[in-house]
Amino acid sequence: MSLKDKNIVITGATSGLAVAWAAELSKEGASVFIGGRRDGKGIEVAKQTGTAFHTVDVASEESNREFFAAAKQYFGGSESEPHCVDFVFLNAGVEGNLEDYNIATLDVKVSLRLSIVLHIVDIILNCIALHMHV
């Protein structure tokens, strides 16, 4: 499958594997919109990878709504033409070392991240497009 002219959104893209994905997908001809919590790092990554950046805290439903609305606008979507995103990579994760967590803390963080993924999928399906690949 060619990625040329595909519109791709990546969360958690201020470090790690998502940075490599953003660079490679952009190099393959996709238009890539990345997000993360760290503005300075996100802007730097966007410049390095030829992508666009918008701040997002995936632990916040409001921040996710703003992020995906910005992605839709970036890709030229509108209320009358919402089908503008082809792929979404939900990449944000739990920070820190496992040694720093006890079971209760880890359980809360994992539960939070799982519920956030479900909220984000709901936002994507209701706000952007029903045809995209999640």
N, CA, C and O atoms as a GROMACS GRO file, in nm:
protein
  536
    1MET      N    1   0.083  -0.117   0.000
    1MET     CA    2   0.000   0.000   0.000
    1MET      C    3   0.088   0.124   0.000
    1MET      O    4   0.181   0.136   0.080
    2SER      N    5   0.060   0.214  -0.089
    2SER     CA    6   0.132   0.340  -0.094
    2SER      C    7   0.078   0.436   0.012
    2SER      O    8  -0.042   0.444   0.034
    3LEU      N    9   0.169   0.507   0.076
    3LEU     CA   10   0.129   0.607   0.176
    3LEU      C   11   0.128   0.748   0.118
    3LEU      O   12   0.096   0.844   0.188
    4LYS      N   13   0.162   0.758  -0.010
    4LYS     CA   14   0.163   0.890  -0.075
    4LYS      C   15   0.024   0.951  -0.066
    4LYS      O   16  -0.076   0.888  -0.099
    5ASP      N   17   0.021   1.076  -0.020
    5ASP     CA   18  -0.102   1.155  -0.008
    5ASP      C   19  -0.199   1.103   0.098
    5ASP      O   20  -0.315   1.144   0.100
    6LYS      N   21  -0.155   1.014   0.185
    6LYS     CA   22  -0.239   0.970   0.298
    6LYS      C   23  -0.220   1.068   0.413
    6LYS      O   24  -0.112   1.123   0.432
    7ASN      N   25  -0.326   1.090   0.489
    7ASN     CA   26  -0.322   1.178   0.605
    7ASN      C   27  -0.315   1.094   0.731
    7ASN      O   28  -0.401   1.010   0.755
    8ILE      N   29  -0.210   1.116   0.811
    8ILE     CA   30  -0.183   1.031   0.927
    8ILE      C   31  -0.165   1.116   1.052
    8ILE      O   32  -0.097   1.219   1.049
    9VAL      N   33  -0.227   1.073   1.161
    9VAL     CA   34  -0.217   1.139   1.291
    9VAL      C   35  -0.142   1.046   1.385
    9VAL      O   36  -0.169   0.926   1.390
   10ILE      N   37  -0.046   1.102   1.462
   10ILE     CA   38   0.030   1.023   1.559
   10ILE      C   39   0.032   1.098   1.693
   10ILE      O   40   0.071   1.215   1.698
   11THR      N   41  -0.011   1.031   1.800
   11THR     CA   42   0.000   1.090   1.934
   11THR      C   43   0.128   1.037   2.000
   11THR      O   44   0.185   0.937   1.956
   12GLY      N   45   0.170   1.105   2.105
   12GLY     CA   46   0.292   1.063   2.175
   12GLY      C   47   0.415   1.076   2.089
   12GLY      O   48   0.509   0.997   2.102
   13ALA      N   49   0.416   1.176   2.002
   13ALA     CA   50   0.520   1.183   1.899
   13ALA      C   51   0.631   1.284   1.930
   13ALA      O   52   0.690   1.340   1.838
   14THR      N   53   0.660   1.306   2.057
   14THR     CA   54   0.772   1.394   2.089
   14THR      C   55   0.898   1.316   2.125
   14THR      O   56   1.002   1.376   2.151
   15SER      N   57   0.889   1.184   2.126
   15SER     CA   58   1.008   1.103   2.153
   15SER      C   59   0.981   0.958   2.111
   15SER      O   60   0.868   0.919   2.082
   16GLY      N   61   1.088   0.882   2.109
   16GLY     CA   62   1.076   0.738   2.089
   16GLY      C   63   1.036   0.695   1.950
   16GLY      O   64   1.064   0.761   1.850
   17LEU      N   65   0.968   0.583   1.947
   17LEU     CA   66   0.929   0.517   1.823
   17LEU      C   67   0.842   0.606   1.734
   17LEU      O   68   0.853   0.601   1.612
   18ALA      N   69   0.756   0.686   1.794
   18ALA     CA   70   0.666   0.770   1.716
   18ALA      C   71   0.742   0.872   1.631
   18ALA      O   72   0.696   0.909   1.523
   19VAL      N   73   0.856   0.918   1.679
   19VAL     CA   74   0.938   1.012   1.601
   19VAL      C   75   0.988   0.943   1.475
   19VAL      O   76   0.984   1.000   1.366
   20ALA      N   77   1.034   0.820   1.489
   20ALA     CA   78   1.081   0.743   1.373
   20ALA      C   79   0.966   0.717   1.277
   20ALA      O   80   0.984   0.727   1.155
   21TRP      N   81   0.848   0.683   1.330
   21TRP     CA   82   0.732   0.662   1.242
   21TRP      C   83   0.700   0.789   1.166
   21TRP      O   84   0.678   0.785   1.045
   22ALA      N   85   0.696   0.903   1.236
   22ALA     CA   86   0.663   1.029   1.171
   22ALA      C   87   0.761   1.060   1.057
   22ALA      O   88   0.720   1.099   0.948
   23ALA      N   89   0.889   1.042   1.084
   23ALA     CA   90   0.990   1.069   0.982
   23ALA      C   91   0.973   0.978   0.861
   23ALA      O   92   0.975   1.023   0.747
   24GLU      N   93   0.955   0.850   0.886
   24GLU     CA   94   0.944   0.753   0.777
   24GLU      C   95   0.815   0.773   0.696
   24GLU      O   96   0.818   0.769   0.574
   25LEU      N   97   0.705   0.794   0.764
   25LEU     CA   98   0.578   0.814   0.695
   25LEU      C   99   0.581   0.941   0.610
   25LEU      O  100   0.530   0.944   0.498
   26SER      N  101   0.641   1.047   0.665
   26SER     CA  102   0.655   1.171   0.589
   26SER      C  103   0.744   1.150   0.467
   26SER      O  104   0.714   1.199   0.358
   27LYS      N  105   0.852   1.077   0.487
   27LYS     CA  106   0.944   1.047   0.376
   27LYS      C  107   0.875   0.967   0.266
   27LYS      O  108   0.908   0.981   0.148
   28GLU      N  109   0.778   0.884   0.305
   28GLU     CA  110   0.705   0.801   0.208
   28GLU      C  111   0.595   0.878   0.136
   28GLU      O  112   0.525   0.822   0.051
   29GLY      N  113   0.580   1.008   0.170
   29GLY     CA  114   0.484   1.091   0.099
   29GLY      C  115   0.354   1.118   0.172
   29GLY      O  116   0.265   1.182   0.117
   30ALA      N  117   0.342   1.069   0.294
   30ALA     CA  118   0.221   1.095   0.372
   30ALA      C  119   0.227   1.236   0.432
   30ALA      O  120   0.335   1.290   0.455
   31SER      N  121   0.112   1.292   0.457
   31SER     CA  122   0.102   1.417   0.532
   31SER      C  123   0.077   1.375   0.677
   31SER      O  124  -0.022   1.308   0.706
   32VAL      N  125   0.168   1.415   0.767
   32VAL     CA  126   0.166   1.364   0.905
   32VAL      C  127   0.144   1.478   1.004
   32VAL      O  128   0.211   1.581   0.998
   33PHE      N  129   0.049   1.457   1.095
   33PHE     CA  130   0.016   1.553   1.199
   33PHE      C  131   0.047   1.484   1.332
   33PHE      O  132  -0.014   1.383   1.366
   34ILE      N  133   0.143   1.540   1.408
   34ILE     CA  134   0.187   1.476   1.530
   34ILE      C  135   0.143   1.555   1.652
   34ILE      O  136   0.118   1.676   1.644
   35GLY      N  137   0.135   1.486   1.766
   35GLY     CA  138   0.100   1.552   1.890
   35GLY      C  139   0.174   1.494   2.008
   35GLY      O  140   0.215   1.378   2.008
   36GLY      N  141   0.190   1.577   2.110
   36GLY     CA  142   0.253   1.536   2.234
   36GLY      C  143   0.238   1.649   2.336
   36GLY      O  144   0.190   1.757   2.303
   37ARG      N  145   0.280   1.623   2.459
   37ARG     CA  146   0.263   1.721   2.566
   37ARG      C  147   0.370   1.830   2.565
   37ARG      O  148   0.345   1.940   2.614
   38ARG      N  149   0.486   1.802   2.511
   38ARG     CA  150   0.599   1.896   2.520
   38ARG      C  151   0.608   1.982   2.395
   38ARG      O  152   0.653   1.937   2.290
   39ASP      N  153   0.565   2.109   2.409
   39ASP     CA  154   0.562   2.201   2.294
   39ASP      C  155   0.697   2.214   2.225
   39ASP      O  156   0.708   2.193   2.104
   40GLY      N  157   0.800   2.249   2.302
   40GLY     CA  158   0.932   2.272   2.243
   40GLY      C  159   0.984   2.151   2.169
   40GLY      O  160   1.033   2.163   2.057
   41LYS      N  161   0.973   2.036   2.231
   41LYS     CA  162   1.019   1.912   2.168
   41LYS      C  163   0.935   1.879   2.046
   41LYS      O  164   0.987   1.834   1.944
   42GLY      N  165   0.803   1.900   2.056
   42GLY     CA  166   0.715   1.872   1.942
   42GLY      C  167   0.745   1.957   1.821
   42GLY      O  168   0.746   1.908   1.709
   43ILE      N  169   0.770   2.085   1.844
   43ILE     CA  170   0.804   2.176   1.734
   43ILE      C  171   0.936   2.133   1.671
   43ILE      O  172   0.951   2.135   1.548
   44GLU      N  173   1.032   2.095   1.755
   44GLU     CA  174   1.162   2.047   1.705
   44GLU      C  175   1.145   1.921   1.621
   44GLU      O  176   1.203   1.910   1.513
   45VAL      N  177   1.067   1.825   1.670
   45VAL     CA  178   1.044   1.700   1.596
   45VAL      C  179   0.973   1.729   1.464
   45VAL      O  180   1.008   1.671   1.361
   46ALA      N  181   0.876   1.818   1.467
   46ALA     CA  182   0.803   1.851   1.344
   46ALA      C  183   0.897   1.909   1.238
   46ALA      O  184   0.888   1.873   1.120
   47LYS      N  185   0.987   1.997   1.280
   47LYS     CA  186   1.084   2.054   1.185
   47LYS      C  187   1.176   1.945   1.129
   47LYS      O  188   1.205   1.943   1.010
   48GLN      N  189   1.221   1.855   1.216
   48GLN     CA  190   1.313   1.749   1.174
   48GLN      C  191   1.247   1.648   1.081
   48GLN      O  192   1.313   1.591   0.994
   49THR      N  193   1.117   1.625   1.099
   49THR     CA  194   1.050   1.518   1.026
   49THR      C  195   0.961   1.566   0.912
   49THR      O  196   0.905   1.485   0.838
   50GLY      N  197   0.948   1.697   0.897
   50GLY     CA  198   0.862   1.749   0.791
   50GLY      C  199   0.715   1.726   0.819
   50GLY      O  200   0.637   1.702   0.727
   51THR      N  201   0.678   1.735   0.946
   51THR     CA  202   0.539   1.713   0.987
   51THR      C  203   0.484   1.839   1.052
   51THR      O  204   0.555   1.939   1.065
   52ALA      N  205   0.359   1.834   1.093
   52ALA     CA  206   0.296   1.943   1.167
   52ALA      C  207   0.272   1.897   1.310
   52ALA      O  208   0.244   1.780   1.333
   53PHE      N  209   0.282   1.990   1.406
   53PHE     CA  210   0.268   1.956   1.547
   53PHE      C  211   0.158   2.037   1.614
   53PHE      O  212   0.137   2.154   1.583
   54HIS      N  213   0.088   1.971   1.706
   54HIS     CA  214  -0.009   2.038   1.793
   54HIS      C  215   0.000   1.972   1.930
   54HIS      O  216   0.009   1.849   1.941
   55THR      N  217  -0.002   2.052   2.034
   55THR     CA  218   0.006   1.999   2.170
   55THR      C  219  -0.118   1.916   2.202
   55THR      O  220  -0.230   1.953   2.168
   56VAL      N  221  -0.096   1.802   2.268
   56VAL     CA  222  -0.207   1.720   2.318
   56VAL      C  223  -0.163   1.646   2.443
   56VAL      O  224  -0.053   1.590   2.450
   57ASP      N  225  -0.251   1.646   2.541
   57ASP     CA  226  -0.233   1.564   2.661
   57ASP      C  227  -0.340   1.456   2.651
   57ASP      O  228  -0.457   1.482   2.677
   58VAL      N  229  -0.300   1.336   2.615
   58VAL     CA  230  -0.398   1.230   2.591
   58VAL      C  231  -0.475   1.190   2.716
   58VAL      O  232  -0.574   1.118   2.707
   59ALA      N  233  -0.431   1.235   2.832
   59ALA     CA  234  -0.504   1.208   2.955
   59ALA      C  235  -0.622   1.305   2.974
   59ALA      O  236  -0.698   1.291   3.069
   60SER      N  237  -0.636   1.402   2.884
   60SER     CA  238  -0.742   1.502   2.893
   60SER      C  239  -0.836   1.490   2.773
   60SER      O  240  -0.794   1.503   2.658
   61GLU      N  241  -0.962   1.464   2.801
   61GLU     CA  242  -1.059   1.451   2.693
   61GLU      C  243  -1.069   1.581   2.612
   61GLU      O  244  -1.076   1.576   2.490
   62GLU      N  245  -1.070   1.695   2.679
   62GLU     CA  246  -1.078   1.824   2.611
   62GLU      C  247  -0.956   1.846   2.520
   62GLU      O  248  -0.970   1.893   2.407
   63SER      N  249  -0.838   1.812   2.570
   63SER     CA  250  -0.716   1.827   2.491
   63SER      C  251  -0.722   1.738   2.366
   63SER      O  252  -0.679   1.779   2.259
   64ASN      N  253  -0.775   1.617   2.381
   64ASN     CA  254  -0.790   1.527   2.266
   64ASN      C  255  -0.887   1.585   2.164
   64ASN      O  256  -0.861   1.580   2.043
   65ARG      N  257  -0.998   1.639   2.211
   65ARG     CA  258  -1.095   1.700   2.118
   65ARG      C  259  -1.030   1.815   2.040
   65ARG      O  260  -1.047   1.825   1.918
   66GLU      N  261  -0.956   1.900   2.110
   66GLU     CA  262  -0.888   2.012   2.043
   66GLU      C  263  -0.784   1.962   1.944
   66GLU      O  264  -0.772   2.016   1.834
   67PHE      N  265  -0.710   1.860   1.983
   67PHE     CA  266  -0.606   1.804   1.895
   67PHE      C  267  -0.666   1.748   1.766
   67PHE      O  268  -0.618   1.780   1.657
   68PHE      N  269  -0.769   1.666   1.778
   68PHE     CA  270  -0.827   1.606   1.658
   68PHE      C  271  -0.903   1.708   1.574
   68PHE      O  272  -0.912   1.691   1.452
   69ALA      N  273  -0.958   1.812   1.635
   69ALA     CA  274  -1.018   1.921   1.557
   69ALA      C  275  -0.908   1.994   1.478
   69ALA      O  276  -0.928   2.030   1.362
   70ALA      N  277  -0.792   2.016   1.542
   70ALA     CA  278  -0.680   2.080   1.473
   70ALA      C  279  -0.630   1.993   1.358
   70ALA      O  280  -0.596   2.043   1.252
   71ALA      N  281  -0.624   1.862   1.381
   71ALA     CA  282  -0.581   1.770   1.274
   71ALA      C  283  -0.678   1.776   1.157
   71ALA      O  284  -0.637   1.782   1.041
   72LYS      N  285  -0.806   1.775   1.187
   72LYS     CA  286  -0.907   1.781   1.081
   72LYS      C  287  -0.891   1.910   1.000
   72LYS      O  288  -0.897   1.907   0.877
   73GLN      N  289  -0.870   2.021   1.069
   73GLN     CA  290  -0.851   2.148   1.001
   73GLN      C  291  -0.723   2.147   0.917
   73GLN      O  292  -0.722   2.194   0.804
   74TYR      N  293  -0.614   2.093   0.973
   74TYR     CA  294  -0.487   2.086   0.902
   74TYR      C  295  -0.500   2.009   0.771
   74TYR      O  296  -0.444   2.049   0.669
   75PHE      N  297  -0.575   1.899   0.775
   75PHE     CA  298  -0.591   1.816   0.655
   75PHE      C  299  -0.701   1.867   0.562
   75PHE      O  300  -0.727   1.805   0.459
   76GLY      N  301  -0.764   1.978   0.596
   76GLY     CA  302  -0.865   2.036   0.508
   76GLY      C  303  -1.004   1.983   0.528
   76GLY      O  304  -1.091   2.004   0.443
   77GLY      N  305  -1.029   1.916   0.638
   77GLY     CA  306  -1.162   1.865   0.666
   77GLY      C  307  -1.254   1.974   0.716
   77GLY      O  308  -1.208   2.080   0.761
   78SER      N  309  -1.382   1.949   0.708
   78SER     CA  310  -1.482   2.045   0.756
   78SER      C  311  -1.604   1.967   0.800
   78SER      O  312  -1.608   1.844   0.790
   79GLU      N  313  -1.705   2.037   0.848
   79GLU     CA  314  -1.829   1.970   0.888
   79GLU      C  315  -1.892   1.899   0.768
   79GLU      O  316  -1.948   1.790   0.782
   80SER      N  317  -1.881   1.960   0.650
   80SER     CA  318  -1.940   1.898   0.531
   80SER      C  319  -1.848   1.793   0.468
   80SER      O  320  -1.893   1.710   0.390
   81GLU      N  321  -1.719   1.797   0.503
   81GLU     CA  322  -1.622   1.701   0.450
   81GLU      C  323  -1.530   1.653   0.562
   81GLU      O  324  -1.412   1.689   0.566
   82PRO      N  325  -1.584   1.571   0.655
   82PRO     CA  326  -1.504   1.529   0.770
   82PRO      C  327  -1.406   1.415   0.743
   82PRO      O  328  -1.320   1.388   0.826
   83HIS      N  329  -1.418   1.350   0.630
   83HIS     CA  330  -1.338   1.231   0.601
   83HIS      C  331  -1.200   1.270   0.549
   83HIS      O  332  -1.173   1.263   0.429
   84CYS      N  333  -1.113   1.311   0.641
   84CYS     CA  334  -0.985   1.365   0.597
   84CYS      C  335  -0.865   1.295   0.659
   84CYS      O  336  -0.751   1.330   0.627
   85VAL      N  337  -0.886   1.199   0.747
   85VAL     CA  338  -0.776   1.128   0.813
   85VAL      C  339  -0.783   0.982   0.771
   85VAL      O  340  -0.888   0.918   0.777
   86ASP      N  341  -0.668   0.930   0.728
   86ASP     CA  342  -0.664   0.792   0.681
   86ASP      C  343  -0.619   0.693   0.788
   86ASP      O  344  -0.671   0.582   0.797
   87PHE      N  345  -0.521   0.734   0.871
   87PHE     CA  346  -0.468   0.645   0.974
   87PHE      C  347  -0.441   0.724   1.102
   87PHE      O  348  -0.406   0.842   1.097
   88VAL      N  349  -0.458   0.658   1.216
   88VAL     CA  350  -0.428   0.718   1.345
   88VAL      C  351  -0.342   0.621   1.424
   88VAL      O  352  -0.376   0.503   1.437
   89PHE      N  353  -0.229   0.669   1.475
   89PHE     CA  354  -0.141   0.591   1.562
   89PHE      C  355  -0.155   0.647   1.703
   89PHE      O  356  -0.107   0.757   1.731
   90LEU      N  357  -0.221   0.573   1.792
   90LEU     CA  358  -0.235   0.615   1.932
   90LEU      C  359  -0.115   0.560   2.006
   90LEU      O  360  -0.115   0.444   2.048
   91ASN      N  361  -0.013   0.643   2.023
   91ASN     CA  362   0.116   0.596   2.070
   91ASN      C  363   0.154   0.641   2.210
   91ASN      O  364   0.250   0.588   2.266
   92ALA      N  365   0.083   0.736   2.269
   92ALA     CA  366   0.124   0.787   2.400
   92ALA      C  367   0.119   0.675   2.504
   92ALA      O  368   0.032   0.588   2.499
   93GLY      N  369   0.212   0.678   2.598
   93GLY     CA  370   0.218   0.572   2.697
   93GLY      C  371   0.250   0.621   2.836
   93GLY      O  372   0.258   0.741   2.860
   94VAL      N  373   0.268   0.528   2.925
   94VAL     CA  374   0.300   0.557   3.065
   94VAL      C  375   0.448   0.589   3.074
   94VAL      O  376   0.532   0.514   3.024
   95GLU      N  377   0.481   0.700   3.139
   95GLU     CA  378   0.621   0.739   3.156
   95GLU      C  379   0.680   0.678   3.282
   95GLU      O  380   0.607   0.642   3.375
   96GLY      N  381   0.810   0.667   3.284
   96GLY     CA  382   0.880   0.623   3.404
   96GLY      C  383   0.928   0.480   3.395
   96GLY      O  384   0.903   0.409   3.298
   97ASN      N  385   0.998   0.439   3.499
   97ASN     CA  386   1.049   0.304   3.508
   97ASN      C  387   0.953   0.218   3.589
   97ASN      O  388   0.893   0.266   3.686
   98LEU      N  389   0.938   0.094   3.551
   98LEU     CA  390   0.849   0.006   3.626
   98LEU      C  391   0.892  -0.010   3.771
   98LEU      O  392   0.810  -0.037   3.859
   99GLU      N  393   1.022   0.006   3.797
   99GLU     CA  394   1.070  -0.007   3.935
   99GLU      C  395   1.014   0.104   4.024
   99GLU      O  396   1.008   0.088   4.145
  100ASP      N  397   0.973   0.216   3.963
  100ASP     CA  398   0.922   0.329   4.040
  100ASP      C  399   0.775   0.314   4.079
  100ASP      O  400   0.723   0.397   4.154
  101TYR      N  401   0.709   0.211   4.031
  101TYR     CA  402   0.566   0.194   4.056
  101TYR      C  403   0.538   0.078   4.149
  101TYR      O  404   0.602  -0.027   4.141
  102ASN      N  405   0.442   0.098   4.236
  102ASN     CA  406   0.387  -0.016   4.308
  102ASN      C  407   0.264  -0.063   4.230
  102ASN      O  408   0.225   0.004   4.135
  103ILE      N  409   0.205  -0.171   4.266
  103ILE     CA  410   0.093  -0.228   4.191
  103ILE      C  411  -0.024  -0.130   4.184
  103ILE      O  412  -0.086  -0.115   4.079
  104ALA      N  413  -0.056  -0.064   4.294
  104ALA     CA  414  -0.170   0.029   4.295
  104ALA      C  415  -0.147   0.145   4.198
  104ALA      O  416  -0.238   0.181   4.123
  105THR      N  417  -0.027   0.202   4.198
  105THR     CA  418   0.004   0.313   4.108
  105THR      C  419   0.000   0.266   3.963
  105THR      O  420  -0.056   0.334   3.877
  106LEU      N  421   0.059   0.153   3.936
  106LEU     CA  422   0.060   0.099   3.799
  106LEU      C  423  -0.083   0.070   3.752
  106LEU      O  424  -0.116   0.098   3.637
  107ASP      N  425  -0.166   0.015   3.840
  107ASP     CA  426  -0.305  -0.015   3.804
  107ASP      C  427  -0.380   0.111   3.766
  107ASP      O  428  -0.455   0.111   3.668
  108VAL      N  429  -0.361   0.219   3.841
  108VAL     CA  430  -0.427   0.346   3.810
  108VAL      C  431  -0.380   0.399   3.675
  108VAL      O  432  -0.462   0.441   3.593
  109LYS      N  433  -0.249   0.397   3.651
  109LYS     CA  434  -0.196   0.449   3.524
  109LYS      C  435  -0.242   0.365   3.406
  109LYS      O  436  -0.279   0.421   3.302
  110VAL      N  437  -0.241   0.235   3.418
  110VAL     CA  438  -0.285   0.149   3.308
  110VAL      C  439  -0.434   0.168   3.282
  110VAL      O  440  -0.476   0.176   3.167
  111SER      N  441  -0.514   0.175   3.389
  111SER     CA  442  -0.658   0.196   3.373
  111SER      C  443  -0.686   0.330   3.306
  111SER      O  444  -0.772   0.340   3.218
  112LEU      N  445  -0.613   0.433   3.348
  112LEU     CA  446  -0.629   0.565   3.288
  112LEU      C  447  -0.597   0.559   3.140
  112LEU      O  448  -0.673   0.610   3.058
  113ARG      N  449  -0.485   0.500   3.105
  113ARG     CA  450  -0.445   0.493   2.964
  113ARG      C  451  -0.546   0.414   2.880
  113ARG      O  452  -0.575   0.452   2.767
  114LEU      N  453  -0.599   0.305   2.933
  114LEU     CA  454  -0.697   0.228   2.859
  114LEU      C  455  -0.824   0.308   2.838
  114LEU      O  456  -0.880   0.309   2.728
  115SER      N  457  -0.871   0.376   2.942
  115SER     CA  458  -0.993   0.455   2.927
  115SER      C  459  -0.971   0.571   2.831
  115SER      O  460  -1.062   0.607   2.756
  116ILE      N  461  -0.852   0.630   2.832
  116ILE     CA  462  -0.823   0.739   2.740
  116ILE      C  463  -0.825   0.690   2.595
  116ILE      O  464  -0.877   0.759   2.508
  117VAL      N  465  -0.770   0.573   2.569
  117VAL     CA  466  -0.775   0.518   2.433
  117VAL      C  467  -0.919   0.504   2.387
  117VAL      O  468  -0.952   0.539   2.274
  118LEU      N  469  -1.006   0.454   2.474
  118LEU     CA  470  -1.147   0.440   2.438
  118LEU      C  471  -1.211   0.576   2.413
  118LEU      O  472  -1.291   0.590   2.320
  119HIS      N  473  -1.178   0.675   2.494
  119HIS     CA  474  -1.230   0.810   2.471
  119HIS      C  475  -1.180   0.866   2.339
  119HIS      O  476  -1.257   0.928   2.264
  120ILE      N  477  -1.053   0.844   2.308
  120ILE     CA  478  -0.997   0.896   2.183
  120ILE      C  479  -1.063   0.830   2.063
  120ILE      O  480  -1.095   0.897   1.965
  121VAL      N  481  -1.083   0.700   2.069
  121VAL     CA  482  -1.150   0.631   1.958
  121VAL      C  483  -1.290   0.688   1.939
  121VAL      O  484  -1.334   0.708   1.826
  122ASP      N  485  -1.360   0.714   2.049
  122ASP     CA  486  -1.494   0.775   2.040
  122ASP      C  487  -1.486   0.912   1.974
  122ASP      O  488  -1.569   0.944   1.888
  123ILE      N  489  -1.388   0.993   2.012
  123ILE     CA  490  -1.370   1.125   1.951
  123ILE      C  491  -1.343   1.111   1.802
  123ILE      O  492  -1.401   1.182   1.720
  124ILE      N  493  -1.254   1.019   1.768
  124ILE     CA  494  -1.219   0.999   1.626
  124ILE      C  495  -1.342   0.960   1.546
  124ILE      O  496  -1.369   1.018   1.440
  125LEU      N  497  -1.416   0.863   1.596
  125LEU     CA  498  -1.532   0.815   1.521
  125LEU      C  499  -1.642   0.920   1.510
  125LEU      O  500  -1.711   0.927   1.408
  126ASN      N  501  -1.658   1.001   1.612
  126ASN     CA  502  -1.764   1.102   1.610
  126ASN      C  503  -1.721   1.235   1.552
  126ASN      O  504  -1.805   1.311   1.505
  127CYS      N  505  -1.592   1.266   1.556
  127CYS     CA  506  -1.547   1.400   1.519
  127CYS      C  507  -1.480   1.406   1.383
  127CYS      O  508  -1.485   1.509   1.316
  128ILE      N  509  -1.418   1.299   1.341
  128ILE     CA  510  -1.340   1.308   1.218
  128ILE      C  511  -1.401   1.225   1.105
  128ILE      O  512  -1.450   1.281   1.007
  129ALA      N  513  -1.398   1.093   1.117
  129ALA     CA  514  -1.444   1.012   1.005
  129ALA      C  515  -1.469   0.869   1.047
  129ALA      O  516  -1.402   0.816   1.135
  130LEU      N  517  -1.566   0.808   0.985
  130LEU     CA  518  -1.597   0.669   1.016
  130LEU      C  519  -1.518   0.570   0.931
  130LEU      O  520  -1.520   0.450   0.959
  131HIS      N  521  -1.449   0.617   0.829
  131HIS     CA  522  -1.379   0.526   0.738
  131HIS      C  523  -1.232   0.507   0.769
  131HIS      O  524  -1.167   0.422   0.708
  132MET      N  525  -1.176   0.583   0.863
  132MET     CA  526  -1.033   0.575   0.885
  132MET      C  527  -0.992   0.446   0.953
  132MET      O  528  -1.076   0.374   1.007
  133HIS      N  529  -0.865   0.415   0.949
  133HIS     CA  530  -0.809   0.295   1.009
  133HIS      C  531  -0.754   0.329   1.146
  133HIS      O  532  -0.659   0.406   1.157
  134VAL      N  533  -0.812   0.273   1.251
  134VAL     CA  534  -0.768   0.302   1.387
  134VAL      C  535  -0.696   0.182   1.444
  134VAL      O  536  -0.650   0.185   1.558
   0.00000   0.00000   0.00000
